[in-house]
Amino acid sequence: MLDMAPSKQAATWLSSLARALEAGDAEAATNLFVEDCYWRDLLTFTWNIKTMEGRATIRDMLETTLATAQPTAWQLSGEASSDEGIVEAWFTFETSSAWGQGILRLQDGRCRTLFTAMTDLKGYEERKGPARPLGVRHKADPDRETWSEARARETRELGAGQQPYCLVIGGGQGGIMLGARLRQMGVPAIIIEKNAQAGDSWRNRYRSLVLHDPVWYDHLPYIPFPENWPVFTPKDKMGDWLEMYTRVMELNYWTSTRCVGASYDEVAKIWTVEVDRAGERITLKPRHIVFATGAYGPPRQIDLPGAEAFQGEILHSSQYSSGEKFRGKRVAVIGAASSGHDVSVDLWESGAEVTMIQRSPTTVVKSDTLMEVGFEIFSEKALARGITTEKADMIVASTPFALLPQSQRALYDIIKARDAAFYDRLRGAGFAIDFGDDETGLLMKAYRTGSGYYIDVGASDLIINGEIGVRSGVGIKSLTPTGILFDDGTELAADVVISCTGYQSMNETVAAIVSREVADKVGPCWGIGSGVRGDPGPWQGELRNMWKPTAQEALWFHGSNLALSRFYSKFVALQIKARMEGIATPVYGAPGVKP
């Protein structure tokens, strides 16, 4: 087999897998994998977001799911490729209830990694492309209802005469993208947003904020940014785009609305949700609720002894909008990750005297470097090679989390060598740098703890040049009436203290809206169980509670950056749509259930 062309190798292997699965022979299928193997499945077999690691786990999954999934019609799509002895091929297949696609990677004729993902539910495919709706009936009709009349009726009735099947709590980028997916799949949904306008979650942030990720990485579903869109999107431009998107995608989007409380009837399988809509109390009865309040929950406040004696102003970064009011003042910024850097730059630009207090080392990567070596498949060059955003998403998703450290460590070896002089200057300014406990850099920190990193878009030069001060390697003992006293006895005079100390887990939002009991039953969101500080074990192999069934029936979490929200919104919507249509969704590896 090894002397065959890559496409022949892939086709032969895929045919062997198909025969074994059709025969219901989990043992034969498992023997087609190498010992150190991984199968990552997005819904097709497991109705879960689940990675099976090793032959025994794959065999157990197949023995549990094959009778329901009934996979067939395995077929290569396009030509396979080969690189350093690894054969890679894309394929399509179907199950009893869905269409799927995937990516296989072979090593010495057997499978090292297999990725399978649902694309559509059979009989409930999205009406797009050739299947798009006609939009008009070509006949005279005295009872005609125009598009605007139909929209007005829907807006008037949903939440009153008709209950939403799904309520999305949070109308930022994640909630908006999920709302678009649900609407395209025909799921009646309401998105509630506490701000006055869609996009305000971006507009209300500090004036200098710009997306650190490039445009090719940040597209929304169905409507990509136009070709003249800037590489890095300013916050207000992003806010305007989100507001436009909610209108064009015809989302049922309730502004100035906050969720007061929610409870679930385990017998009737219905949520009772109390919302305050611009001062009016409304009771909603959805079947599912999705918390789309970002990747994180409430602000994380740190204990600052002596705060009551401090004569200046103390605030969290979530309360910060502009440095203008702090012009000429001495400001201490506690925290040296993304928010700490961005707030410090905004303060400096506004004429404040800024000192950043670094409590632990930070992973810093120059934006230009990351663009060249870290976003290679999200770029104009990638598009020219036929790698669309959708294809790039699949490539990223096809790599199991367990294998990411090795590739990320190699990437950061390149970055550290390339920018060695930059890092020397930054350390020379007293700034502590690390690349994670295992030298795997920014991406693994993002997945493990969502903290401790910064993509440099200008702050580092200000630190190197001494225009933003740094206090690192010494703890805060207490605040004093006029500043901060450190453990080493030194003091820093300050008129303002801004805590850029991050946010709690999203399940803390559940505690405030549903109950402490449900929040604890569900457990924390985010992290993969790597064991590092802030991401305790055991090993999960996937992000905790994100985009998949949780320990609380009919409660979901959706969020993160634009790219992850774009990709995984589809899978949250597919799971909810399947339940709405009564499709059997036996979850393999459900929370609290073996394995």
C-alpha positions as CSV (number, residue, x, y, z in Angstrom):
1,M,0.0,0.0,0.0
2,L,2.8,2.4,0.8
3,D,4.1,2.5,-2.8
4,M,0.6,3.7,-4.0
5,A,-0.1,7.2,-5.0
6,P,-1.6,9.3,-2.1
7,S,-5.1,9.3,-3.5
8,K,-5.0,5.5,-4.0
9,Q,-3.8,5.0,-0.5
10,A,-6.5,7.2,0.9
11,A,-9.2,5.5,-1.2
12,T,-8.1,2.0,-0.2
13,W,-8.1,2.9,3.5
14,L,-11.5,4.7,3.3
15,S,-13.0,1.7,1.5
16,S,-11.7,-0.6,4.3
17,L,-13.2,1.6,6.9
18,A,-16.5,1.7,5.1
19,R,-16.7,-2.1,4.8
20,A,-15.9,-2.6,8.5
21,L,-18.5,0.0,9.6
22,E,-21.1,-1.4,7.3
23,A,-20.6,-4.8,8.8
24,G,-20.8,-3.3,12.3
25,D,-17.3,-4.6,13.0
26,A,-15.8,-2.1,15.5
27,E,-12.7,-4.3,16.0
28,A,-11.9,-4.4,12.3
29,A,-12.4,-0.7,12.0
30,T,-10.2,0.0,15.0
31,N,-7.4,-2.1,13.5
32,L,-7.2,0.4,10.7
33,F,-5.7,2.9,13.1
34,V,-2.2,3.3,14.4
35,E,-1.7,2.8,18.2
36,D,-1.4,6.5,18.9
37,C,-4.5,7.5,17.1
38,Y,-7.2,10.2,17.4
39,W,-10.8,10.5,16.1
40,R,-12.4,13.9,16.5
41,D,-16.1,13.9,15.9
42,L,-18.5,16.8,15.6
43,L,-21.9,15.3,16.0
44,T,-22.0,12.7,13.2
45,F,-21.4,9.6,15.4
46,T,-21.5,11.0,19.0
47,W,-24.0,13.9,18.9
48,N,-21.3,15.6,20.8
49,I,-18.0,17.4,20.3
50,K,-15.7,14.6,21.3
51,T,-12.2,13.4,20.6
52,M,-11.5,9.7,21.0
53,E,-7.9,9.0,21.9
54,G,-6.4,5.6,21.3
55,R,-7.8,2.4,19.7
56,A,-9.7,1.3,22.8
57,T,-11.7,4.5,23.1
58,I,-12.4,4.5,19.3
59,R,-13.6,0.9,19.5
60,D,-15.9,1.8,22.5
61,M,-17.4,4.7,20.6
62,L,-18.1,2.6,17.6
63,E,-19.7,-0.2,19.5
64,T,-21.9,2.4,21.2
65,T,-22.9,4.5,18.2
66,L,-22.8,2.4,15.0
67,A,-26.3,1.0,15.3
68,T,-27.8,4.5,15.4
69,A,-25.3,6.3,13.1
70,Q,-25.4,3.7,10.3
71,P,-22.6,5.5,8.3
72,T,-22.5,4.9,4.5
73,A,-21.4,6.4,1.2
74,W,-17.8,7.2,2.2
75,Q,-16.1,8.9,-0.8
76,L,-13.0,10.9,-1.3
77,S,-13.5,14.5,-2.4
78,G,-10.5,15.8,-4.4
79,E,-7.0,14.5,-4.6
80,A,-5.1,13.4,-1.6
81,S,-1.7,14.9,-0.7
82,S,1.4,13.7,1.0
83,D,3.9,15.5,3.2
84,E,6.7,14.0,5.2
85,G,5.1,10.6,5.0
86,I,1.7,11.7,6.1
87,V,-1.1,11.2,3.5
88,E,-4.0,13.6,3.9
89,A,-7.4,13.4,2.2
90,W,-10.8,15.0,2.4
91,F,-13.9,12.9,2.2
92,T,-17.7,12.9,2.5
93,F,-20.1,10.4,4.0
94,E,-23.6,10.2,5.4
95,T,-25.3,8.8,8.5
96,S,-28.9,7.8,9.1
97,S,-29.8,11.4,9.9
98,A,-27.1,13.7,8.5
99,W,-24.6,14.5,5.8
100,G,-21.0,14.7,6.8
101,Q,-17.5,15.5,5.7
102,G,-14.1,14.9,7.1
103,I,-10.3,14.7,6.9
104,L,-8.1,11.7,7.3
105,R,-4.4,11.5,7.8
106,L,-2.5,8.2,7.3
107,Q,0.8,7.2,8.6
108,D,2.4,4.0,7.2
109,G,-0.9,3.0,5.7
110,R,-2.9,3.4,8.9
111,C,-4.9,6.3,10.3
112,R,-3.2,8.7,12.8
113,T,-6.1,11.2,12.9
114,L,-9.6,11.1,11.7
115,F,-12.0,14.1,11.7
116,T,-15.7,13.8,11.0
117,A,-18.2,16.7,11.1
118,M,-21.9,17.1,10.4
119,T,-22.7,19.5,7.5
120,D,-26.5,19.2,7.3
121,L,-29.5,17.3,8.7
122,K,-31.2,15.0,6.1
123,G,-34.5,16.5,5.1
124,Y,-33.7,19.8,7.0
125,E,-30.9,21.1,4.8
126,E,-30.3,24.9,4.9
127,R,-32.1,26.7,2.1
128,K,-29.1,28.3,0.5
129,G,-27.3,28.3,-2.8
130,P,-29.4,26.3,-5.4
131,A,-32.0,25.6,-2.7
132,R,-32.5,29.3,-1.7
133,P,-36.1,30.4,-1.3
134,L,-37.8,32.1,-4.2
135,G,-38.9,35.1,-2.2
136,V,-42.1,35.8,-4.1
137,R,-45.2,34.0,-5.5
138,H,-45.6,35.0,-9.2
139,K,-49.4,35.4,-9.1
140,A,-51.9,38.0,-8.3
141,D,-53.3,37.6,-4.8
142,P,-55.6,40.0,-2.9
143,D,-54.4,38.4,0.3
144,R,-50.7,38.9,-0.5
145,E,-48.5,39.5,2.5
146,T,-45.3,41.4,1.6
147,W,-41.9,40.7,3.0
148,S,-42.1,43.7,5.3
149,E,-45.6,42.8,6.5
150,A,-44.5,39.2,7.3
151,R,-41.4,40.5,9.2
152,A,-43.5,42.9,11.2
153,R,-46.0,40.1,12.1
154,E,-43.2,37.8,13.1
155,T,-41.6,40.5,15.2
156,R,-44.9,41.3,16.9
157,E,-45.9,37.7,17.6
158,L,-42.6,36.0,18.6
159,G,-42.3,36.2,22.4
160,A,-46.1,37.0,22.7
161,G,-48.5,34.7,20.9
162,Q,-45.7,32.4,19.8
163,Q,-42.9,31.3,22.0
164,P,-39.3,30.9,20.7
165,Y,-38.0,27.4,20.6
166,C,-34.6,28.8,21.7
167,L,-33.6,31.9,23.7
168,V,-30.1,33.2,23.2
169,I,-28.9,35.2,26.2
170,G,-26.3,37.7,24.9
171,G,-26.4,39.6,21.6
172,G,-22.7,40.2,21.0
173,Q,-20.8,38.5,18.1
174,G,-21.5,34.9,19.4
175,G,-25.2,35.4,20.0
176,I,-25.6,37.1,16.6
177,M,-23.8,34.4,14.7
178,L,-25.8,31.7,16.5
179,G,-29.0,33.6,15.8
180,A,-28.2,33.6,12.1
181,R,-27.5,29.9,12.0
182,L,-30.8,29.1,13.9
183,R,-32.8,31.3,11.6
184,Q,-31.3,29.7,8.5
185,M,-32.3,26.3,9.9
186,G,-35.8,27.4,10.7
187,V,-35.5,27.5,14.5
188,P,-37.7,30.2,16.1
189,A,-35.3,32.1,18.3
190,I,-35.0,35.4,20.2
191,I,-31.7,37.0,21.0
192,I,-31.7,39.3,24.0
193,E,-29.0,42.0,24.4
194,K,-28.7,44.4,27.4
195,N,-27.3,47.2,25.3
196,A,-29.4,49.7,23.4
197,Q,-28.1,48.7,19.9
198,A,-26.6,45.6,18.3
199,G,-22.9,46.2,18.2
200,D,-22.7,48.3,21.3
201,S,-20.7,45.5,23.1
202,W,-17.9,46.7,20.7
203,R,-18.8,50.4,20.5
204,N,-18.8,50.8,24.3
205,R,-15.2,49.7,24.8
206,Y,-12.1,51.9,24.9
207,R,-11.7,54.2,21.9
208,S,-8.5,52.7,20.5
209,L,-9.6,49.1,20.5
210,V,-8.9,47.3,17.2
211,L,-9.2,43.6,16.5
212,H,-5.8,41.9,16.8
213,D,-6.8,39.0,14.5
214,P,-6.8,39.6,10.7
215,V,-10.0,39.9,8.6
216,W,-9.6,36.5,6.9
217,Y,-9.9,34.9,10.3
218,D,-12.9,37.0,11.5
219,H,-15.7,36.6,8.8
220,L,-19.3,36.0,10.0
221,P,-21.3,33.2,8.5
222,Y,-23.1,33.8,5.3
223,I,-21.9,37.4,4.8
224,P,-18.1,37.7,4.6
225,F,-16.5,41.1,5.0
226,P,-16.1,42.8,1.6
227,E,-12.7,42.7,-0.1
228,N,-11.9,46.3,0.8
229,W,-12.4,45.7,4.5
230,P,-9.3,46.6,6.6
231,V,-7.0,43.8,7.8
232,F,-7.6,44.8,11.4
233,T,-11.1,46.0,12.2
234,P,-11.6,49.0,14.4
235,K,-14.2,48.5,17.2
236,D,-16.8,51.0,16.0
237,K,-16.6,49.6,12.5
238,M,-17.1,46.1,13.9
239,G,-20.1,47.4,15.9
240,D,-21.7,48.9,12.8
241,W,-21.2,45.6,10.9
242,L,-22.9,43.6,13.6
243,E,-25.8,46.0,13.7
244,M,-26.2,45.7,9.9
245,Y,-25.9,41.9,10.1
246,T,-28.8,41.6,12.6
247,R,-31.0,43.5,10.2
248,V,-29.9,41.8,6.9
249,M,-30.1,38.3,8.5
250,E,-33.6,39.2,9.8
251,L,-32.8,38.2,13.4
252,N,-35.4,38.6,16.2
253,Y,-33.1,40.7,18.3
254,W,-34.4,42.4,21.5
255,T,-32.2,45.3,22.6
256,S,-32.3,47.0,26.1
257,T,-33.3,43.6,27.4
258,R,-31.7,41.7,30.3
259,C,-32.5,38.3,31.8
260,V,-33.8,38.5,35.3
261,G,-34.1,34.8,36.1
262,A,-34.7,31.4,34.6
263,S,-35.8,27.9,35.8
264,Y,-36.2,24.6,34.0
265,D,-39.2,22.2,34.3
266,E,-37.6,18.8,34.1
267,V,-41.0,17.1,33.4
268,A,-42.4,19.5,30.9
269,K,-38.9,20.2,29.4
270,I,-39.5,23.9,29.2
271,W,-37.7,26.9,30.6
272,T,-39.5,29.8,32.2
273,V,-37.4,32.9,31.7
274,E,-38.2,36.3,33.1
275,V,-36.7,39.2,31.0
276,D,-36.9,43.0,31.5
277,R,-37.3,44.6,28.1
278,A,-36.9,48.3,28.3
279,G,-38.7,48.3,31.7
280,E,-41.4,45.8,30.7
281,R,-41.4,42.4,32.4
282,I,-42.0,39.5,29.9
283,T,-42.1,35.8,30.6
284,L,-40.7,33.5,27.8
285,K,-41.1,29.8,27.6
286,P,-38.3,28.4,25.3
287,R,-37.3,24.8,25.1
288,H,-33.6,25.7,25.1
289,I,-31.5,28.5,26.4
290,V,-28.0,29.4,25.2
291,F,-25.6,31.5,27.2
292,A,-23.8,33.6,24.6
293,T,-22.3,36.1,27.0
294,G,-18.8,36.0,25.5
295,A,-16.1,33.4,26.3
296,Y,-16.2,34.4,30.0
297,G,-18.6,35.4,32.8
298,P,-18.7,38.3,35.3
299,P,-15.6,40.4,35.8
300,R,-12.9,38.9,38.1
301,Q,-12.3,41.3,41.0
302,I,-9.1,40.9,43.0
303,D,-8.7,41.6,46.7
304,L,-6.8,44.9,47.2
305,P,-6.2,45.4,51.0
306,G,-6.4,49.0,51.9
307,A,-8.8,49.9,49.1
308,E,-11.1,51.7,51.5
309,A,-8.3,54.1,52.3
310,F,-7.3,54.8,48.7
311,Q,-8.2,58.4,47.9
312,G,-8.3,57.9,44.1
313,E,-10.5,55.9,41.7
314,I,-10.6,52.1,41.4
315,L,-12.2,50.3,38.5
316,H,-12.2,47.1,36.5
317,S,-11.3,47.1,32.8
318,S,-15.0,46.2,32.0
319,Q,-15.9,49.7,33.3
320,Y,-13.2,51.4,31.3
321,S,-14.2,53.2,28.1
322,S,-11.7,56.1,27.5
323,G,-8.5,57.5,29.0
324,E,-9.6,61.1,28.3
325,K,-10.8,61.6,31.9
326,F,-7.4,60.5,33.2
327,R,-5.3,63.0,31.3
328,G,-2.4,64.1,33.4
329,K,-3.1,61.5,36.1
330,R,-0.9,58.7,37.5
331,V,-2.6,55.5,36.6
332,A,-1.6,52.0,37.8
333,V,-2.8,49.2,35.5
334,I,-2.9,45.8,37.3
335,G,-2.5,43.1,34.7
336,A,-0.2,42.6,31.7
337,A,-2.2,40.5,29.2
338,S,-4.3,41.8,26.3
339,S,-6.6,44.2,28.2
340,G,-3.7,45.5,30.4
341,H,-1.7,46.4,27.3
342,D,-4.6,47.9,25.3
343,V,-5.8,50.0,28.3
344,S,-2.3,51.2,29.0
345,V,-1.8,52.3,25.4
346,D,-5.2,54.1,25.4
347,L,-4.2,55.9,28.7
348,W,-0.8,56.9,27.3
349,E,-2.4,58.3,24.1
350,S,-4.7,60.3,26.3
351,G,-1.8,61.9,28.2
352,A,-1.8,59.8,31.4
353,E,1.3,58.6,33.3
354,V,1.0,54.8,33.1
355,T,2.6,52.0,35.1
356,M,1.7,48.4,34.3
357,I,1.9,46.1,37.3
358,Q,2.8,42.6,36.0
359,R,1.8,39.9,38.4
360,S,3.0,36.9,36.3
361,P,5.0,36.5,33.0
362,T,3.2,37.2,29.7
363,T,3.5,35.6,26.3
364,V,4.0,38.4,23.8
365,V,4.0,37.9,20.0
366,K,4.6,40.6,17.5
367,S,1.5,41.0,15.3
368,D,3.5,41.1,12.1
369,T,5.3,37.9,13.0
370,L,2.0,36.1,13.9
371,M,0.5,37.3,10.6
372,E,3.4,35.7,8.6
373,V,3.8,32.4,10.5
374,G,0.7,31.9,12.6
375,F,-2.2,32.8,10.3
376,E,-0.8,31.3,7.1
377,I,-4.1,29.5,6.1
378,F,-6.2,32.7,6.9
379,S,-4.7,35.1,4.4
380,E,-4.8,36.4,0.8
381,K,-2.1,33.9,-0.1
382,A,-4.2,31.0,1.2
383,L,-7.2,32.2,-0.8
384,A,-5.1,32.3,-3.9
385,R,-4.3,28.6,-3.2
386,G,-8.0,27.8,-2.9
387,I,-8.1,27.7,0.9
388,T,-11.3,29.5,1.8
389,T,-12.2,30.5,5.3
390,E,-14.6,27.5,5.5
391,K,-11.8,25.1,4.4
392,A,-9.3,26.7,6.8
393,D,-11.8,26.3,9.7
394,M,-12.0,22.6,8.9
395,I,-8.2,22.2,8.8
396,V,-7.9,23.8,12.2
397,A,-10.7,21.7,13.7
398,S,-9.3,18.5,12.3
399,T,-6.2,18.7,14.6
400,P,-6.9,17.1,18.1
401,F,-6.1,19.3,21.1
402,A,-3.7,16.6,22.3
403,L,-1.5,17.1,19.2
404,L,-1.5,20.9,19.3
405,P,1.4,21.4,21.9
406,Q,3.9,19.7,19.6
407,S,3.2,21.9,16.6
408,Q,2.8,25.1,18.7
409,R,6.1,24.4,20.4
410,A,7.8,24.2,17.0
411,L,6.1,27.4,15.9
412,Y,7.3,29.3,18.9
413,D,10.9,28.0,18.5
414,I,10.7,29.8,15.1
415,I,9.1,33.0,16.7
416,K,11.6,33.2,19.5
417,A,14.6,32.9,17.1
418,R,13.1,35.4,14.6
419,D,12.3,38.1,17.2
420,A,15.1,37.4,19.7
421,A,16.3,41.0,19.7
422,F,12.8,42.3,20.4
423,Y,12.4,39.9,23.4
424,D,15.8,41.0,24.7
425,R,14.8,44.6,24.7
426,L,11.5,43.9,26.3
427,R,13.2,41.9,29.1
428,G,15.7,44.7,29.5
429,A,12.8,47.1,30.2
430,G,11.9,44.9,33.2
431,F,9.0,43.0,31.5
432,A,8.8,39.3,32.3
433,I,8.2,37.0,29.3
434,D,7.3,33.4,29.1
435,F,5.8,31.1,26.4
436,G,3.7,28.9,28.7
437,D,4.6,26.1,31.1
438,D,5.7,23.9,28.2
439,E,6.9,26.6,25.7
440,T,3.8,26.2,23.6
441,G,2.9,29.9,23.3
442,L,-0.2,32.0,22.8
443,L,-2.7,29.6,21.3
444,M,-2.3,27.0,24.1
445,K,-2.7,29.7,26.7
446,A,-5.8,30.8,24.9
447,Y,-7.3,27.3,25.0
448,R,-6.1,26.4,28.5
449,T,-6.8,29.6,30.5
450,G,-7.9,32.3,28.1
451,S,-5.3,34.6,29.7
452,G,-1.7,35.6,30.0
453,Y,-0.9,36.7,26.4
454,Y,-0.7,39.8,24.2
455,I,-0.4,40.2,20.4
456,D,1.8,43.3,20.2
457,V,0.2,46.1,18.2
458,G,2.3,48.9,19.7
459,A,2.4,48.7,23.5
460,S,5.7,46.8,23.6
461,D,7.6,49.6,22.1
462,L,6.2,52.0,24.6
463,I,7.4,49.7,27.4
464,I,10.8,49.3,25.8
465,N,11.2,53.0,25.5
466,G,10.1,53.6,29.1
467,E,6.9,55.5,28.1
468,I,4.8,52.9,29.9
469,G,6.4,51.9,33.2
470,V,6.5,48.3,34.5
471,R,6.6,46.9,37.9
472,S,7.2,43.1,37.7
473,G,8.2,40.3,40.0
474,V,6.9,42.0,43.2
475,G,3.5,41.5,44.8
476,I,1.0,44.1,45.9
477,K,0.9,44.3,49.7
478,S,-1.8,46.9,50.0
479,L,-3.2,50.2,48.7
480,T,-2.3,53.3,50.6
481,P,-4.2,56.6,50.5
482,T,-2.0,57.8,47.7
483,G,-0.9,54.7,45.8
484,I,0.3,51.1,46.0
485,L,2.6,49.5,48.6
486,F,4.6,46.5,47.3
487,D,5.9,43.5,49.2
488,D,9.5,44.8,48.9
489,G,8.6,48.0,50.7
490,T,8.6,50.2,47.7
491,E,5.6,52.4,46.8
492,L,4.0,53.6,43.6
493,A,2.1,56.9,43.6
494,A,-1.2,56.6,41.8
495,D,-4.4,58.6,41.3
496,V,-6.2,55.7,39.6
497,V,-6.0,51.9,39.8
498,I,-7.5,49.9,36.9
499,S,-7.7,46.1,37.4
500,C,-7.3,44.3,34.0
501,T,-7.7,41.0,35.8
502,G,-10.0,39.2,33.5
503,Y,-13.3,37.4,33.9
504,Q,-14.8,34.5,35.7
505,S,-16.2,31.4,34.0
506,M,-19.5,31.6,32.1
507,N,-21.1,29.3,34.6
508,E,-21.0,32.1,37.1
509,T,-23.5,33.9,34.8
510,V,-25.7,30.8,35.1
511,A,-25.4,31.1,38.9
512,A,-26.8,34.7,38.8
513,I,-29.6,33.9,36.3
514,V,-30.6,30.3,37.0
515,S,-29.2,29.1,40.3
516,R,-26.0,28.3,42.1
517,E,-27.0,24.6,42.1
518,V,-27.3,24.5,38.3
519,A,-24.0,26.4,37.8
520,D,-22.2,24.0,40.0
521,K,-23.8,21.0,38.3
522,V,-22.6,22.3,34.9
523,G,-19.2,23.3,36.1
524,P,-16.7,25.7,34.6
525,C,-16.5,26.5,31.0
526,W,-13.3,26.7,28.8
527,G,-10.0,25.0,29.4
528,I,-9.0,21.5,28.2
529,G,-7.8,20.0,31.5
530,S,-4.1,20.4,30.8
531,G,-3.2,20.6,34.5
532,V,-1.6,24.0,34.3
533,R,-2.6,26.7,36.8
534,G,-6.0,27.9,35.9
535,D,-6.8,24.8,33.8
536,P,-7.0,21.9,36.3
537,G,-7.3,18.3,35.2
538,P,-8.5,15.8,34.5
539,W,-7.7,15.9,30.8
540,Q,-10.8,16.7,28.7
541,G,-9.5,16.6,25.2
542,E,-12.0,19.3,24.3
543,L,-13.0,22.7,25.7
544,R,-15.2,22.3,28.8
545,N,-18.9,22.7,28.2
546,M,-18.5,24.7,25.0
547,W,-20.9,24.2,22.1
548,K,-22.1,20.8,23.3
549,P,-24.5,19.2,25.7
550,T,-23.9,20.1,29.4
551,A,-24.9,18.5,32.6
552,Q,-28.1,20.6,32.6
553,E,-30.5,19.5,29.9
554,A,-31.4,22.2,27.3
555,L,-28.7,24.6,28.5
556,W,-25.9,25.5,26.2
557,F,-22.8,27.7,26.1
558,H,-21.6,29.5,22.9
559,G,-18.9,32.1,22.5
560,S,-15.3,33.0,22.1
561,N,-13.5,35.0,19.4
562,L,-15.1,35.6,16.0
563,A,-13.5,32.6,14.3
564,L,-14.5,30.0,16.9
565,S,-18.0,31.6,17.2
566,R,-18.4,31.4,13.4
567,F,-17.4,27.8,13.2
568,Y,-19.1,26.3,16.2
569,S,-22.3,28.3,15.9
570,K,-23.2,25.8,13.1
571,F,-22.9,22.8,15.4
572,V,-24.8,24.4,18.3
573,A,-27.6,25.2,15.8
574,L,-27.6,21.7,14.3
575,Q,-28.0,20.1,17.8
576,I,-30.9,22.4,18.7
577,K,-32.5,21.9,15.3
578,A,-32.3,18.1,15.6
579,R,-34.0,18.2,18.9
580,M,-36.7,20.5,17.6
581,E,-37.5,18.1,14.7
582,G,-37.6,15.1,17.0
583,I,-34.4,13.5,15.5
584,A,-32.8,11.0,17.9
585,T,-29.7,12.5,19.4
586,P,-28.1,9.9,21.7
587,V,-25.1,11.7,23.2
588,Y,-21.9,9.6,23.5
589,G,-19.7,10.8,26.3
590,A,-22.4,13.1,27.9
591,P,-21.4,14.9,31.1
592,G,-21.4,12.4,34.0
593,V,-21.8,9.4,31.7
594,K,-19.1,6.9,30.6
595,P,-16.7,7.6,29.1
